[in-house]
Amino acid sequence: MTEQPELSPTDWVREQTQRILEQGTTEGVEVFDRPVVLFTTTGVKSGQKRYVPLMRVEENGRYAMVASKGGDPKHPAWYHNVKANPAVTVQDGTEVSEMTARELEGDEREHWWKLAVEAYPPYAEYQTKTDRQIPVFIVE
């Protein structure tokens, strides 16, 4: 294991992360004209730190991590990492914070799901593509 977090093997995600790292900020790095934040998670099996850029869903200094994977039937790999290791780093703009994630249920999940869909409307379509309820974590 190295100290430097690992970049995604997916080209567009890796390129997005590299832009954030080169600029030192998430500002100006967008997906479909929507801002992103950069999370750093810890691999459940390897213990390796991994970068995960996700859509910016924020309320009162807390963030959502939406495990949509574009409506895929399986959770993204980072979902399992965060379940096992809820300590995450969040970079929003130039601000970097150490926070803790927890998966949401019930009314709290619904509140954050609505915020997520407002921040990034394609999430609603992604939910129609899969039988799984797309998980939402709050990071605070």
C-alpha positions as CSV (number, residue, x, y, z in Angstrom):
1,M,0.0,0.0,0.0
2,T,1.2,3.5,-0.8
3,E,0.4,6.8,0.9
4,Q,-0.7,8.4,-2.4
5,P,-4.4,7.7,-3.1
6,E,-5.1,5.6,-6.2
7,L,-6.7,7.1,-9.4
8,S,-9.7,5.4,-11.0
9,P,-9.1,2.8,-13.8
10,T,-12.0,4.5,-15.6
11,D,-10.6,7.0,-18.1
12,W,-13.0,9.9,-17.7
13,V,-13.0,9.6,-13.9
14,R,-9.2,9.4,-13.7
15,E,-9.0,12.5,-16.0
16,Q,-11.5,14.4,-13.9
17,T,-9.5,13.6,-10.7
18,Q,-6.2,14.6,-12.3
19,R,-7.7,18.0,-13.3
20,I,-8.8,18.5,-9.7
21,L,-5.3,17.5,-8.3
22,E,-3.5,19.7,-10.9
23,Q,-5.7,22.7,-10.2
24,G,-5.8,22.2,-6.4
25,T,-9.5,22.8,-6.5
26,T,-12.7,21.2,-7.6
27,E,-14.0,24.5,-8.9
28,G,-14.4,24.4,-12.7
29,V,-14.4,20.6,-12.8
30,E,-18.0,19.6,-13.7
31,V,-20.1,16.8,-15.1
32,F,-22.9,18.0,-17.4
33,D,-22.3,21.6,-16.1
34,R,-22.8,20.4,-12.5
35,P,-20.1,20.7,-9.8
36,V,-18.3,17.8,-8.2
37,V,-16.5,17.2,-5.0
38,L,-13.6,14.8,-4.5
39,F,-13.9,12.1,-1.8
40,T,-11.0,9.9,-0.7
41,T,-12.0,6.5,0.6
42,T,-10.1,3.5,1.9
43,G,-10.3,0.1,0.2
44,V,-12.0,-2.6,2.2
45,K,-9.6,-5.3,1.2
46,S,-6.4,-3.4,0.3
47,G,-6.5,-0.5,2.7
48,Q,-5.4,1.6,-0.3
49,K,-6.7,5.2,-0.4
50,R,-8.8,5.8,-3.5
51,Y,-10.1,9.0,-5.1
52,V,-13.8,9.2,-5.8
53,P,-15.2,12.3,-7.6
54,L,-19.0,12.6,-7.2
55,M,-21.6,15.1,-7.8
56,R,-21.7,18.0,-5.3
57,V,-24.7,17.5,-3.0
58,E,-24.2,19.7,0.0
59,E,-26.4,21.1,2.8
60,N,-25.1,23.0,5.8
61,G,-21.5,21.7,5.5
62,R,-22.6,18.1,5.1
63,Y,-22.4,16.1,1.9
64,A,-24.1,13.2,0.2
65,M,-22.4,10.4,-1.5
66,V,-24.9,8.9,-4.0
67,A,-24.0,5.3,-5.0
68,S,-25.8,5.4,-8.4
69,K,-23.3,3.9,-10.8
70,G,-25.5,5.2,-13.5
71,G,-28.3,2.9,-12.6
72,D,-26.2,-0.3,-12.8
73,P,-27.7,-3.3,-11.0
74,K,-24.6,-3.4,-8.7
75,H,-23.3,-0.9,-6.2
76,P,-20.1,1.0,-7.2
77,A,-16.9,-0.5,-5.7
78,W,-16.6,2.6,-3.4
79,Y,-19.9,1.8,-1.7
80,H,-18.4,-1.3,-0.1
81,N,-15.3,0.6,0.9
82,V,-17.3,3.3,2.6
83,K,-19.5,0.8,4.4
84,A,-16.4,-0.9,5.8
85,N,-14.3,2.3,6.4
86,P,-16.6,5.3,6.9
87,A,-13.8,7.8,7.5
88,V,-13.5,9.8,4.3
89,T,-11.8,13.0,3.1
90,V,-13.9,15.6,1.3
91,Q,-12.5,18.2,-1.0
92,D,-14.9,21.0,-2.0
93,G,-13.2,23.8,-3.9
94,T,-9.9,24.1,-2.0
95,E,-11.3,23.1,1.3
96,V,-10.4,19.7,2.5
97,S,-12.1,18.0,5.5
98,E,-11.9,14.7,7.3
99,M,-15.5,13.4,7.8
100,T,-17.5,10.3,8.6
101,A,-20.1,8.7,6.3
102,R,-23.1,6.8,7.2
103,E,-25.8,5.2,5.0
104,L,-29.2,6.8,5.2
105,E,-32.6,5.3,5.5
106,G,-36.2,6.4,5.7
107,D,-37.1,10.1,5.8
108,E,-33.5,11.2,6.1
109,R,-32.6,9.3,3.0
110,E,-35.6,10.8,1.2
111,H,-34.6,14.3,2.1
112,W,-31.0,13.8,0.8
113,W,-32.3,11.9,-2.3
114,K,-34.4,15.0,-3.2
115,L,-31.4,17.2,-2.7
116,A,-29.3,14.9,-4.9
117,V,-31.9,14.9,-7.7
118,E,-32.0,18.7,-7.5
119,A,-28.2,18.9,-7.7
120,Y,-28.1,16.3,-10.5
121,P,-31.4,15.4,-12.2
122,P,-30.1,12.3,-14.0
123,Y,-30.1,10.5,-10.6
124,A,-33.9,10.1,-10.9
125,E,-33.5,8.4,-14.3
126,Y,-30.7,6.1,-12.9
127,Q,-33.1,4.9,-10.2
128,T,-35.6,3.8,-12.9
129,K,-32.9,1.7,-14.5
130,T,-32.3,-0.6,-11.5
131,D,-34.2,-2.7,-9.1
132,R,-31.9,-1.7,-6.2
133,Q,-32.6,1.4,-4.2
134,I,-29.7,3.7,-4.9
135,P,-27.8,4.1,-1.6
136,V,-27.2,7.6,-0.2
137,F,-24.6,8.3,2.5
138,I,-24.4,11.5,4.5
139,V,-20.9,12.7,5.2
140,E,-20.5,14.9,8.2
